[in-house]
């Protein structure tokens, strides 16, 4: 029986896709602002899936009744 290994570290491009941002530079900016921790392996910059999840959770906003939405979002 083969055991599946789950990926834990993501490249800048993969992290951008995971977070749903348009550009990998957005992820680089989050890293430079120290909003998103990174792991360095030599010259490579990698992002831990747990940190990506934490970033998503920390930046969620609640919509209560729709009155706080702009007209474009309704």
Buried (B, 14 or more C-beta within 10 A) or exposed (E): EEEEEEEEBBBBEBBBEBBEBEEBEBBBEBBEEEEBBBEEEEEEBBBBBEBBEEBEEEEEEEEEEEEEEEEEEE
